[in-house]
């Protein structure tokens, strides 16, 4: 595959935004970090999102699950043993 790879997400609930870094992917870059932000007013529930990667005539997709929980005030901290990053390849 040559050229830039563009990423998009389908199935986002209201109040949830997603960004990718880097985006688009170009050159030797082999991955992108997906950041998910839920507003305090985001629709609570379980969702299946479809992440699509496209470059020219090539396209690949992967499904990921997202659980939006009720808003809780305060500061969230990473639990020591919990994985901070989940990697899931999207291959054509």
QUIPE-V738244 format. One record per pair of residues at least 6 apart in sequence whose C-alpha atoms are under 6 Angstrom apart, sorted by the first residue. I is the first residue (numbers start at 1). GAP is how many residues later the second one is. D is the distance in Angstrom with one decimal. If there is no record, write none. Layout:
{{I;GAP;D} {I;GAP;D}}
//
This chain:
{{4;21;5.4} {4;22;4.6} {4;51;6.0} {5;19;5.5} {5;20;5.0} {5;49;5.4} {5;50;4.7} {6;18;5.0} {6;47;5.6} {6;48;5.2} {7;45;5.6} {7;46;4.6} {8;43;5.8} {8;44;5.3} {9;41;5.6} {9;42;4.5} {10;39;5.7} {10;40;5.1} {11;38;4.9} {14;28;5.8} {14;29;5.8} {15;23;5.9} {15;24;5.3} {15;27;4.0} {16;21;5.7} {16;22;4.4} {17;19;5.9} {17;20;5.4} {18;17;5.6} {18;18;4.7} {19;15;5.8} {19;16;5.3} {20;13;5.5} {20;14;4.6} {21;11;5.3} {21;12;5.2} {22;10;5.5} {40;31;5.4} {44;24;4.9} {44;25;5.5} {45;22;5.9} {45;23;5.3} {46;20;5.8} {46;21;4.5} {47;18;5.8} {47;19;5.1} {48;16;5.8} {48;17;4.7} {49;14;5.5} {49;15;5.3} {50;12;5.7} {50;13;4.5} {51;10;5.5} {51;11;5.3} {52;8;5.8} {52;9;4.4} {53;6;5.6} {53;7;5.3} {60;31;6.0} {60;32;4.8}}
//
